[in-house]
Amino acid sequence: MSKERVHRFVSKDLTVRIAAVNATEVVKHMQDLQHTYPLATVAVGRSMVGAILMASQLKDGQMVGLLFRGNGALQSVYAEASYDGHVRGYTPNPQYQPPTYDNGLSLKEAIGNGTLSVARHQPFQKQPFHGTVELVSGEIGQDIAHYLHQSHQIRSLVSLGVYLDTFGKVQAAGGVLIEVMPGVEESVVEKIQQNYEEKKPNISKMLMEGASPEQLVAPFMDGIPFEELEHDKSLEYFCPCTKDRVVRALETLGEEELQDMINKNEEADVTCQICGKPYKVSVPEIQDIKNRIHKESMH
């Protein structure tokens, strides 16, 4: 099994840049770790694919984080990816089920109205660049395109697909990001738009049929010559969690519950919600956390 990677392309006249990816394995990995139900799987999966595509257009060592916050039942969806191909994603409500699946796997209601915040981290920068826009659709792809236009004046087409089988398991995931550089001939933009409307490329279906990244891009770029760029970064589901970070989650339990654990003299098993890595927390460590919370409550 060769590792998946992002493929990058550019139009021959360098006015259009394109990224395409088959991200099935990393999205499956996220689902295995977090046991996400269908809507959460599609939301986190699409966000991961979007982050991967955006990160591939950055520079070495740079990262992008996407945070969708809405008033729907999923509340929030987070994904981040690095130029080097590391990606992770998460929602606090992985097991959310809608009352019915009449709307299929539409995310509009599950995410609701809210905002998309994008953070771009660059090495040596203390503060990441932040941009926030209102959600226009809640379907992830259009919201990323809206962000690129609002924050970077880049017109783009973002097509993301996550295909589930009848058991709700990920069968395919991937996407295409087409960015039009400022100053491009209007006719090129119209051509891409026309291709999109006429051919209605269905990313998840194409992936299920075994399409290569170049084949994913082809229908969008019909009639516009393009070529592939060198980009050899394998995708990997990666979480930089540390015990400290995960232990901090215990602080939210409050003093009483922590005291209860101390009385029972049992160490705690805490897992990172994003990658499922287990950490053991000893009773003395639990005592330290409780003392710290107590001190802070005195101030």
PECORNOR-V147336 format. One record per helix or strand of 3 or more residues. SS is the DSSP state (h for helix, s for strand). FROM is the first residue (numbers start at 1). TO is the last residue. If there is no record, write none. Layout:
ss = (SS | SS)
from = (FROM | FROM)
to = (TO | TO)
This chain:
ss = (s | s | h | h | s | s | s | h | s | s | h | s | s | h | h | h | s | h | h | s | s | h)
from = (5 | 16 | 24 | 38 | 63 | 76 | 86 | 108 | 114 | 129 | 141 | 155 | 170 | 186 | 203 | 213 | 226 | 243 | 255 | 268 | 278 | 283)
to = (11 | 22 | 34 | 55 | 70 | 82 | 90 | 111 | 121 | 134 | 152 | 164 | 180 | 199 | 208 | 218 | 229 | 253 | 264 | 271 | 281 | 298)
